[in-house]
Amino acid sequence: MKATISWWDLTGSGQTIDSLRVYLRDEGVDPWTEVHGMRLKFWISDRETNRWGAVMLWDSDADLTAPMPPNRATELIGHPPTVRMVSDVEAIVEGVHSGRLVERGLAFETSVKSS
């Protein structure tokens, strides 16, 4: 398996974590549900460092050069990720959970408190 990590520094971009949450909620998540070979994608933020990013987990045989949904984050932010890396996944474990994704993340909460 492979993992890809992308981080954007939002400083000077005109976008905020809050505005990018709206993008996720309105249009950013659904296009990724049909990507072949992708096991999981989750979006991350760090308000303290003003960063926004995504982590993706891929099957070993996934074609990472295949066409993907448009990268609207890059378009909205105005520049490619500040950091982008591809790494081998050494191990995966899942903890005890309900078997389904109950929480979808802050972008889908009805009332998000900004820090």
N, C-alpha and C positions, 0 to 999 in steps of 0.2 A: 504494500500500500504506500501511497504518497500523501503528503499533506502540503497544501499551499497556504501561505500566510501573506496577506497584503495589509499594509498600514499606510494611512494618509495622515500627514500633519495638516490640520485644517487652518492653521494660522494664515491669514491673508486670503483665504479662498472665497469668502463670502458665504460659505456654508457653515452650519453648526451641527452639533450632535442632534439637537432638536429638529432642525430642518431635514436632516437625513433620516431621522425616524419617520417623519411624515412620508418621505419618499418610499421607505420600506413598506410602510403600512398601505400606501396607495397603489404602488406598482412594482416595487423592487424584489419581492420575494417569489411570487408565482412563476415568473419565467424560468426560474432555476429548477422547478420540479420535474422538468423533462430532460435534464442533462444526463446523457448516458455515461455510466462509469463513476458518477459522483455519488458517494455514499451519504454525505452530510455537508451542509454549508451552514455556518452560523456567522452572524455579524457581531462585531465587538466595538466597544467604545471605551475611551478613558477620558473623562471630563477634565481630570487634573492635568493631563498633558495635551489636551485638545486633539486627540487622535481618534480616528475612525478606521475600521478595518473589517476583514473577513478571513475566516479560516475554512478551508475546504478539505474534506477527506475523500480520497480517490481509490478506486480499485487498482490493483497493480497493473492490469492490462488496459486501463483507461487511456484514451488518446488525448493528452493535454493540449495538443495542437488543433483538435477538432473545433469547429465553430461553436461559440458559446453565445448566450444571450448578450445583447449589447451591454457594454460596461457603462451604465448610466452614472455610477458613482464618479468615475473619472470625468465624465462630461460635466456633471453638476459641480464637482470640486474644482475642475479646471486644470488638473494636471494628473499624471499617472501616480501610482502609489509611491510614497517616499521610500518604503521598504517593500520588496517582494521577494519571497523565498520559496523554494520547493525543497522538501525534505523527505527522507525515507521515514516510514513509521515503524518503529521498533516493536511496539506492543500496543494492544488495545484491550481495555477491560470496560465492562459496563457494570455499574452498581445495581443494587436492588431498586427497582422502580416499577411503576404501574404497567409498563409495557406499551404505553402510548405517550406521545408528547402532550402534556397538559398545559404547561406554560409555553407560550410562543415568544416571549421576550418583551422588553420594555416598549418597543414600537407598537405593540398590540394591546398594551394596557390602556384602560379608559382614562386613567388619571395618572400621569407621570410627573413626579416631583423632581424638578431640576435641582442639582446640587450646587 
